[in-house]
């Protein structure tokens, strides 16, 4: 008496490795030296960060002076002797190279561990030569992003300050250009939720 043989194998619904890119994939050969660049490109296109937009400074800004405490402000208990101020500080002096300095709103959370949060205002100087460990604005494939520039023996990297984002290696032939160095960041400590921009600025 012949009994029907059981069939084994075959695809099962829901089985197998889950697709990261929401579409069909196929294997291909990639030079070992380019693997990190390809991985960073795929991650950036699959989980893109909002691009930042530079804003020019006014070239003929009038002085804006604020009083300055003569001594540093302690984070603990204040001293009565510190209750006086120096002559006013012109905030324009915080920008050394006005013609090459721009502002930009930070977008996203990739630099949060360095204290650059979503909606913070960054001051960017294009005239500075970027050095190791500088926070820079980079032009990547036509979009601006802010990262820490790390220079190692094996090459340069754009490093996020959030473990959820991968490092981005800069290799010859990549469409990556360092656009400017972030020299200061302005936080709005009273903003709740997403940091607020001045009226008239698009979110």
KOLNU-621344 format. One record per residue: y negated, x negated, z negated of N, C-alpha, C in turn. Coordinates in steps of 0.2 Angstrom, whole numbers, padded with zeros to 4 digits, always signed. Atoms other than C-alpha are relative to their C-alpha. Layout:
<nodes>
YXZYXZYXZ/...
</nodes>
This chain:
<nodes>
+0006-0004+0000+0000+0000+0000-0006-0004+0000/+0006+0004-0001-0016-0007+0006-0006+0003-0004/+0006-0002+0004-0031-0006-0006-0006-0003+0003/+0006+0002-0003-0049-0007+0001-0002-0006-0004/+0003+0006+0004-0056-0025-0003-0007+0002-0002/+0007+0000+0002-0072-0026-0013-0004-0005+0003/+0005+0004-0003-0087-0033-0005-0004-0003-0005/+0004+0004+0005-0096-0047-0014-0006-0003+0003/+0006+0004-0003-0113-0055-0012-0005+0005+0003/+0005-0004-0003-0127-0048-0002-0006+0001-0004/+0006-0001+0004-0145-0044-0007+0000+0006-0004/+0000-0006+0005-0148-0033-0022-0008+0002+0000/+0007-0002+0000-0164-0023-0023-0003-0003-0006/+0004+0003+0005-0177-0032-0034+0003-0007-0002/-0003+0007+0002-0166-0048-0035-0004-0005+0004/+0003+0006-0003-0172-0065-0031-0007-0002-0002/+0007+0002+0002-0188-0075-0033-0005+0004+0002/+0006-0004-0002-0204-0065-0034-0005-0003+0004/+0005+0003-0005-0216-0068-0020-0007-0001-0004/+0007+0001+0003-0233-0076-0027-0005+0002+0005/+0005-0001-0004-0242-0073-0011+0000+0007+0004/+0000-0007-0003-0238-0055-0007+0002+0001+0007/-0002+0000-0007-0231-0059+0010+0006-0004+0001/-0005+0004-0002-0217-0067+0019-0002-0008+0000/+0001+0007+0000-0215-0086+0017+0005-0004+0004/-0006+0004-0003-0205-0100+0025-0001-0007-0002/+0000+0007+0003-0201-0118+0020-0003-0004+0006/+0002+0005-0005-0210-0132+0029-0001-0007-0003/+0001+0007+0003-0212-0151+0027-0007-0002+0000/+0007+0003+0002-0228-0158+0019+0001-0007-0002/+0000+0007+0002-0232-0176+0017-0001+0000-0008/+0000+0000+0007-0230-0181-0001-0007-0001-0003/+0007+0001+0002-0248-0187-0002-0005+0006+0000/+0004-0006-0001-0254-0170+0003+0002+0006-0004/-0003-0005+0003-0244-0159-0008-0005+0003-0005/+0004-0003+0005-0257-0157-0022-0006+0003+0004/+0006-0003-0004-0271-0153-0009+0002+0007+0003/-0003-0007-0003-0260-0139-0001+0000+0005-0006/-0001-0005+0006-0256-0132-0018-0007+0002-0003/+0006-0002+0002-0274-0132-0023-0003+0005+0004/+0002-0004-0005-0279-0124-0007+0003+0007-0001/-0003-0007+0001-0266-0110-0009-0002+0004-0006/+0002-0003+0006-0271-0107-0027-0007+0003+0001/+0007-0002-0001-0289-0106-0022-0001+0006+0004/+0000-0005-0005-0286-0094-0008+0004+0007-0003/-0003-0006+0003-0274-0083-0018-0004+0003-0006/+0004-0002+0006-0284-0083-0034-0007-0003+0000/+0007+0003-0001-0302-0086-0028-0005+0001-0006/+0005+0000+0005-0316-0090-0040-0006+0003+0004/+0006-0002-0003-0333-0081-0036-0004-0006+0001/+0004+0006-0002-0344-0093-0027-0007+0000-0004/+0007+0000+0003-0361-0098-0035-0005-0001+0005/+0005+0000-0005-0377-0097-0026-0006-0004-0003/+0006+0003+0003-0391-0110-0029-0006+0003+0001/+0006-0003-0001-0408-0104-0032-0006-0006-0001/+0005+0006+0001-0423-0116-0029-0005+0002-0005/+0005+0000+0005-0436-0120-0042-0007+0001+0004/+0007+0000-0003-0455-0116-0039-0003-0007+0000/+0002+0007-0001-0463-0132-0033-0007-0001-0004/+0006+0001+0003-0480-0128-0041+0000+0004-0007/+0000-0004+0006-0475-0122-0058-0005-0002-0005/+0005+0002+0006-0489-0121-0072+0004-0002-0006/-0004+0002+0007-0485-0129-0089+0002+0006-0004/-0002-0005+0004-0475-0119-0100+0002-0003-0007/-0001+0004+0006-0476-0126-0118+0002+0005-0006/-0003-0003+0006-0466-0121-0133-0001-0005-0006/+0000+0005+0006-0468-0128-0151+0007-0003-0001/-0006+0004+0001-0455-0141-0156+0000-0002-0007/-0001+0003+0007-0449-0145-0174+0000-0007+0000/+0001+0007+0000-0454-0162-0179+0007-0004-0002/-0006+0003+0002-0436-0165-0186+0005+0004+0003/-0005-0004-0002-0419-0159-0180+0002+0005-0004/-0002-0006+0004-0413-0142-0186+0007-0001-0002/-0007+0000+0003-0398-0143-0197+0004+0006+0001/-0004-0006-0001-0384-0132-0195+0002+0003-0007/-0001-0003+0007-0383-0130-0214-0006+0003-0003/+0005-0003+0004-0396-0126-0227-0007-0004+0003/+0006+0004-0003-0414-0130-0220-0004-0003-0006/+0004+0003+0005-0426-0141-0229-0007+0002+0000/+0007-0002-0001-0443-0135-0234-0005-0005+0003/+0004+0005-0003-0450-0151-0228+0000+0000+0008/+0000+0000-0007-0445-0147-0210-0004+0006+0003/+0003-0005-0002-0456-0132-0209-0007-0001+0003/+0006+0002-0004-0469-0139-0197+0003-0002+0007/-0002+0001-0007-0469-0142-0178-0005-0005+0003/+0004+0005-0004-0475-0156-0166-0004+0004+0005/+0004-0003-0005-0487-0152-0152+0005+0003+0005/-0004-0004-0005-0480-0141-0138+0004-0004+0005/-0004+0003-0006-0466-0146-0126-0001+0003+0006/+0000-0003-0007-0469-0143-0108+0007+0000+0003/-0007-0001-0002-0452-0136-0102+0001-0003+0007/-0001+0003-0006-0456-0143-0085+0002-0007+0000/-0002+0007+0000-0453-0160-0091+0008-0001-0001/-0008+0000+0000-0434-0156-0093+0003-0001+0007/-0002+0001-0007-0433-0157-0074-0003-0006+0002/+0002+0007-0002-0435-0175-0068-0002+0000+0007/+0000+0000-0008-0433-0172-0049-0001+0007+0002/+0001-0007-0002-0441-0155-0045+0002+0001+0007/-0001-0002-0007-0440-0156-0026+0008+0000+0001/-0007+0000-0002-0421-0159-0027+0004+0004-0006/-0004-0003+0005-0417-0148-0042+0000+0008+0001/-0001-0007-0001-0410-0130-0041+0003+0003-0006/-0003-0003+0005-0404-0117-0053+0006+0004+0003/-0006-0004-0002-0387-0107-0051+0003+0003-0006/-0004-0004+0005-0378-0094-0061+0007-0002+0000/-0007+0002+0001-0361-0099-0067+0004+0007+0001/-0005-0006-0001-0347-0087-0061+0007-0002-0002/-0007+0001+0002-0330-0085-0069+0001-0004-0006/-0002+0003+0006-0321-0094-0083+0003-0007+0000/-0003+0006-0001-0315-0110-0076-0003-0006-0004/+0003+0006+0004-0327-0121-0086-0002+0002-0007/+0002-0003+0006-0327-0111-0102+0001-0005-0006/-0001+0004+0006-0320-0125-0113-0005-0006+0000/+0006+0005+0001-0335-0136-0109-0006+0004-0001/+0005-0004+0002-0346-0122-0114-0004+0003+0006/+0003-0003-0005-0351-0116-0097+0003+0007+0001/-0003-0007+0000-0348-0097-0097-0003+0004+0005/+0002-0005-0005-0349-0083-0085-0007+0003-0001/+0007-0002+0001-0367-0079-0082-0005-0005-0003/+0004+0005+0002-0374-0095-0089-0005-0002+0006/+0004+0003-0005-0389-0103-0080+0000-0007+0000/+0000+0007-0001-0386-0120-0073-0006-0003+0003/+0005+0004-0004-0399-0133-0068+0003-0006+0003/-0003+0005-0004-0393-0144-0054-0004-0005+0004/+0004+0005-0003-0400-0160-0048+0004-0003+0006/-0004+0003-0006-0395-0165-0030-0002-0007+0001/+0002+0007-0001-0404-0182-0031+0004-0005-0004/-0004+0004+0004-0392-0189-0044+0007-0002+0004/-0006+0003-0002-0377-0200-0039+0005+0002-0005/-0005-0003+0005-0362-0191-0047+0005-0006-0002/-0004+0005+0003-0352-0202-0059+0006+0003-0003/-0006-0002+0004-0336-0201-0068-0001+0005-0006/+0001-0005+0006-0335-0186-0080-0006+0004+0001/+0006-0004-0001-0351-0178-0073+0003+0007+0002/-0001-0007-0002-0351-0159-0071-0004+0001+0006/+0003+0000-0006-0354-0156-0053+0001+0007+0004/-0001-0006-0005-0357-0142-0040+0003-0003+0006/-0003+0003-0006-0345-0145-0026+0000+0006+0006/-0001-0004-0006-0345-0137-0008+0007+0000+0002/-0007+0000-0002-0327-0132-0005+0001+0005+0006/-0001-0004-0005-0324-0125+0012-0006+0006+0001/+0005-0005-0001-0341-0117+0013-0003+0004-0006/+0002-0004+0006-0342-0110-0005-0001-0005-0006/+0001+0004+0006-0349-0118-0021+0004+0002-0006/-0004-0001+0006-0339-0121-0036-0003-0005-0005/+0002+0005+0005-0343-0130-0053+0006-0003-0003/-0005+0003+0003-0331-0143-0060-0002-0006-0003/+0002+0006+0002-0330-0159-0069+0003-0005+0005/-0003+0005-0004-0328-0174-0058+0003-0006-0004/-0004+0005+0004-0314-0186-0064+0002-0005+0006/-0002+0006-0004-0311-0203-0055+0005-0004-0003/-0006+0004+0003-0294-0211-0057+0001-0005+0006/-0002+0005-0005-0286-0225-0048+0003+0003+0006/-0003-0004-0006-0276-0213-0037-0005+0004+0003/+0005-0004-0004-0292-0204-0032-0004+0004-0004/+0004-0004+0004-0305-0192-0037+0003+0008+0000/-0002-0007+0001-0302-0174-0044-0006+0004-0003/+0005-0005+0003-0312-0159-0048+0004+0004-0005/-0004-0002+0006-0306-0154-0065-0003+0007-0003/+0003-0006+0003-0308-0136-0072+0000-0002-0008/+0000+0000+0007-0311-0134-0091+0003+0006-0003/-0004-0006+0001-0298-0120-0092+0007-0001+0002/-0007+0002-0002-0279-0123-0092+0003+0005+0005/-0002-0005-0004-0277-0107-0082-0001-0002+0008/+0002+0002-0006-0284-0117-0067+0003-0007+0002/-0003+0006-0002-0276-0131-0057-0006-0005+0001/+0005+0005-0003-0285-0148-0054+0000+0000+0007/+0000+0000-0007-0291-0150-0037-0001-0008+0003/+0001+0006-0002-0288-0167-0029-0005-0001+0006/+0004+0001-0005-0301-0174-0017+0003-0006+0004/-0003+0005-0004-0293-0183-0002-0004-0001+0006/+0004+0001-0006-0300-0190+0014+0002+0005+0005/-0002-0006-0005-0301-0176+0027-0001+0007-0003/+0001-0007+0003-0303-0162+0014-0007+0002+0001/+0007-0002-0001-0318-0151+0016-0003+0002-0007/+0003+0000+0007-0325-0155-0001-0006-0005+0000/+0006+0005+0001-0343-0162-0004-0003+0002-0006/+0003-0001+0006-0351-0165-0020-0008+0001+0002/+0007-0003-0002-0368-0155-0019-0005-0002-0005/+0005+0001+0005-0376-0159-0035+0003-0001-0007/-0002+0001+0007-0375-0164-0054-0003+0005-0004/+0003-0004+0005-0377-0151-0067-0003-0004-0006/+0003+0004+0006-0389-0158-0080-0002+0004-0006/+0001-0004+0006-0392-0143-0091+0003+0007+0001/-0003-0007+0000-0385-0126-0095-0004+0004-0005/+0003-0005+0005-0394-0111-0103+0004+0006-0001/-0005-0005+0002-0384-0099-0113-0005+0006-0003/+0003-0006+0003-0390-0081-0118+0005+0002-0005/-0004-0001+0006-0383-0080-0135+0000+0008-0002/+0000-0006+0002-0388-0062-0137+0003+0005+0004/-0004-0004-0005-0379-0055-0122+0006+0002-0003/-0007-0003+0002-0364-0044-0126+0004+0001+0007/-0004-0001-0006-0349-0044-0114-0002-0005+0005/+0002+0005-0005-0353-0052-0098-0008-0002-0001/+0007+0003+0001-0369-0063-0099-0005+0004+0005/+0004-0004-0004-0384-0054-0093-0005-0004+0004/+0005+0004-0004-0396-0060-0079-0007+0004-0001/+0007-0003+0001-0415-0056-0079+0000+0006+0005/+0001-0006-0004-0420-0039-0071-0001-0003+0007/+0001+0002-0007-0419-0040-0052+0005-0005+0003/-0005+0005-0002-0405-0053-0051+0006+0004+0001/-0006-0003-0001-0389-0046-0043+0005-0003-0004/-0005+0003+0004-0374-0047-0054+0006-0002+0004/
</nodes>
